[in-house]
């Protein structure tokens, strides 16, 4: 409906819709009530035409079936650019970390000192480092360390947090006090500082060691979150109802509380992967994380800082990969939050 | 669970049931909540008996302890802060509570009774159903957990139960989520869940409060029909006098966790012998009596942290005399099966 200026009797019609119809029904005199009715019909036809569009049909058709929290969330997520971008990035990064050989152009450990500190070229896309190793291949192999540490740590931290948090939140009383006080004590240990102290005592440090230290230091935040989430869900009538129906405590926790309490945990876990990856890089950068000859972004950045003026690409590429990885997990967490938290809709 | 198959010598857990005993016998039940501000005495000496096929209404204002007493019977009090401190609850002669060795409070020790013998219908079915699972899954859970049914069997039984509570097109709706049902249909699901294991007693905690009037009567009718069909005992917890008058056989009127009056429904409604019962009836609008103003009970229910001395109702009572503030009135027999905890019940009845 456009061309309002073209209507011959536009001034005599107060309504903005009708003049268009005059244009449609060329020259004919139409009583105003008929016009009204036609307007209604036209509008109706318009809508039904709109409804028949396949795109809308798909969306509308989905509504009644996927009305659960997860169904709703998935429908929301599919349409969110933030989610799509972060999901694509994460999928690419995970594939790289699983099969770095597929993408690498060189063996990251096959170095040639003649090629030391070359700038990016068609042979060495990201240039080479001091030892003359292909920097592009090394950066890709570094993905593996970061992603594995991030996922391993968050996996175990989430398990600890879900078990501890739901037990504390559900049983309450003395159990809650004990778990709560331990969590409080843990909470005051800063992850990086604690990591420096513990890791500097360990001589040989691999992925497992660093992961373990980060798990030991990192569970408290998430446990608190699970506990508070369980407490909120526990107050619901359906938990009482389940008890009245004779469900056992473990069953109530597994079937009735956790499915309703897990959404915020998933959100924070996704963000936490990014945080842990950054923490690993920080520890390696400080010289207490992974050790050479391991290939890790943190180590690469650490070495690169000494030649930041002469070879800035050494800092740039691992730094960029690190930032993009952390960023995509945090974006993913944000997208999940928007989709899973009904209050933010 | 031993008690699922009802054989000749019926067992409840490890205990043999007494077929001649009443279905449910609550005697001098005391429940308190220990909170930071002190001890909230929520139920102070509630007693009642429920026979087969009988409907007992527990009537009272908010905070009179009626829901708490039901939770205590089911053993689903939040402990802490809620504790059963005294009394006895017997299901067909089997005592459900035993004193805790350390604290002396009573613990519910017969979990087998839940759902298979005594089931509960909650007030707001929307919050009493788990939002993340389909209705069929939740109904089926009863059969999976208690009878070890397979997923497929459980679903079939869920559909059967939904048909039994007259949910139209049950087969299509079995995979719907609770929020996709209307209030009345949700309450039917709740009733189906309570009924699923064929319990002997159903405790309905304000089953119609969240519903509008027409649906209310449908739900009460459904409960009545099912009761006739199965011969189960029904405890109806409500503050709605109309619902009580419609379906109950007997009624217990509660105030501040205490029994004020009990008796057959006709006796209590037509010849109330307690000023509180009288006040409740005067405070609702009746289409057959024209009044310019309703007569509400003055004041508000007492703070259960500091229950008034003597008769807990005396600060709000028109008939209160000096004695009411000092002595706690015991239940006195007013007529056959009708008793009142008021010193001056005769005066109250004269007023009628």
Interface residues (C-beta under 8 A of the other chain):
Chain A: X64 X67 X68 X69 X70 X172 X173 X236 X237 X238 X240 X241 X242 X243 X244 X245 X246 X247 X251 X255 X256 X259 X260
Chain B: X71 X74 X76 X80 X111 X112 X114 X115 X116 X119 X120 X122 X123 X124 X127 X128 X129 X130 X131 X132 X133 X141 X142 X145 X146 X177 X179 X180 X190 X193 X194
